Amino acid sequence: MAEYRLHCFGESGNAYKAALMLAVSGADWERVPVDYFNGQTRTPDFREEINAMGEVPVLEHRGRKLSQSGVILTYLAEQTGKFGPRDDDERYEILRWMLFDNHKFTSYYATLRFQFGIQKTGETAVTEFLRTRALSAYQIVEKQLGDREFLLGDRPTIADFSLAGYVYYPEETGIDLGQFPAIAGWKTRIAALPGWQAPYDLMPRAQS
């Protein structure tokens, strides 16, 4: 059995954050596929045995079961000694960007992608609202990356992996990503890291 086990499914960008960290860290890990679209995360067994919140990712390691991507990324940085903060200033800056990601950068974009790109709802008042909010968050990150290679400077951290959770997925969102050249360059630099793989190469799709 691998040292780390990650409960995940390919369509989940939050799971991809953890899978990407495991991959680029060179960790010994294995995937535990979760059948999200057929309701596995809503079953009593999953909520009692894996995660009471009914969500992925869940990381198993040395008797622990950790959920929430930010917690998992922080834990993996501590365990592997890679991509974490070098001092307290970096620790708080990483936390700041990860909280921004979970509240705004990932949340609006991911929900937009799910409705518009996966559920194929078409344009609705909800998708218009989500797109407006996602664009606002993207503009903030574009400005941050305008004069640096990664969010904190010249090296990647778990903050970058957190924000990278959904940016490599192919599903449509109705957003012209060509208006964000700094983000495009950042994506290229992350993809050049040894061990990087795209989401559907790292994790199995839940949908057939």
RONUKOL-273343 format. One record per residue (C-alpha): x, y, z negated; residue in one letter. Coordinates in steps of 0.25 Angstrom, whole numbers, plus 5000, padded with zeros to 4 digits. Layout:
N
XYZa;...
***
This chain:
208
500050005000m;500550145003a;500950244992e;499850334996y;498450305001r;497550415007l;496050395009h;495750475021c;495050485035f;495550545047g;494550665049e;494850715035s;495850835036g;495950835021n;496450685021a;497350725032y;498050825023k;498450715014a;498850615025a;499650725032l;500450745019m;500650595017l;501150585031a;502150695031v;502650665017s;502950525022g;502150455011a;501750315011d;500250315013w;499050245019e;497750295024r;496450245017v;495350275028p;494050335023v;492750325031d;492250465028y;491250475039f;490550345035n;490450395020g;491550325013q;491950445005t;490550455000r;490450314995t;490450284980p;491650194982d;492450304988f;492050404978r;492250314966e;493550244971e;494250354980i;493750494978n;492550544970a;492550664979m;492250574991g;493350634999e;494650605006v;495850615005p;496150524993v;497550494991l;497950364982e;499350364976h;499850294964r;498450274958g;497950414961r;496850454970k;496950594974l;495950674982s;495850814988q;496950844999s;497550954991g;497850864979v;498350754988i;499350844995l;499850904982t;499950764976y;500750714989l;501650834988a;502050804974e;502150654977q;502950664990t;503750794986g;503450845000k;502650965005f;502351024991g;502751154984p;504151194981r;503751284970d;502551344963d;502351454973d;502251344984e;501351264975r;500351374974y;500451414988e;500151264993i;498951264983l;498451394989r;498451345003w;497851205000m;496751274992l;496551365004f;496551245013d;495551165006n;494551285004h;494651355017k;495651305028f;495251155028t;493851165022s;493251255033y;494051195045y;493751045040a;492251065038t;492251135052l;492951025059r;492050925052f;490750985057q;491251045070f;492250935074g;491850805068i;490350815065q;490150895078k;489150995072t;489351095083g;489451245080e;488551285067t;488551395057a;489351305048v;490451275058t;490451425062e;490651455047f;491751355045l;492451395057r;492551535052t;493051495039r;494051405045a;494551505054l;494751605042s;495651495035a;496451465048y;496751615049q;497351615035i;498251495038v;498651555051e;499151675045k;499851595034q;500551515045l;500951635053g;502351655048d;502651515042r;502751375046e;501851315035f;500951375025l;501951395014l;503151425023g;504151335030d;503751205025r;502451125025p;501751095012t;500551025007i;499751155010a;500051135025d;499550995024f;498351045017s;497951145028l;498351045039a;497250955035g;496350985047y;497151065057v;497550945065y;496150885067y;495650885082p;494150905079e;493551035084e;493251155075t;492951265085g;494151335080i;495251385090d;496451345083l;497351415093g;497151545086q;497951485074f;499451475080p;500051475066a;499251355062i;499551285075a;501051295072g;500851255058w;500151125063k;501251095072t;502251105061r;501451015052i;501350915063a;502850915065a;503050865051l;503550715050p;502450625048g;501350715053w;500150655060q;498750705064a;497550675056p;497050565064y;498350495065d;498550505050l;497150455046m;496150365052p;494850435057r;493550405049a;492750415061q;492750315072s;
***
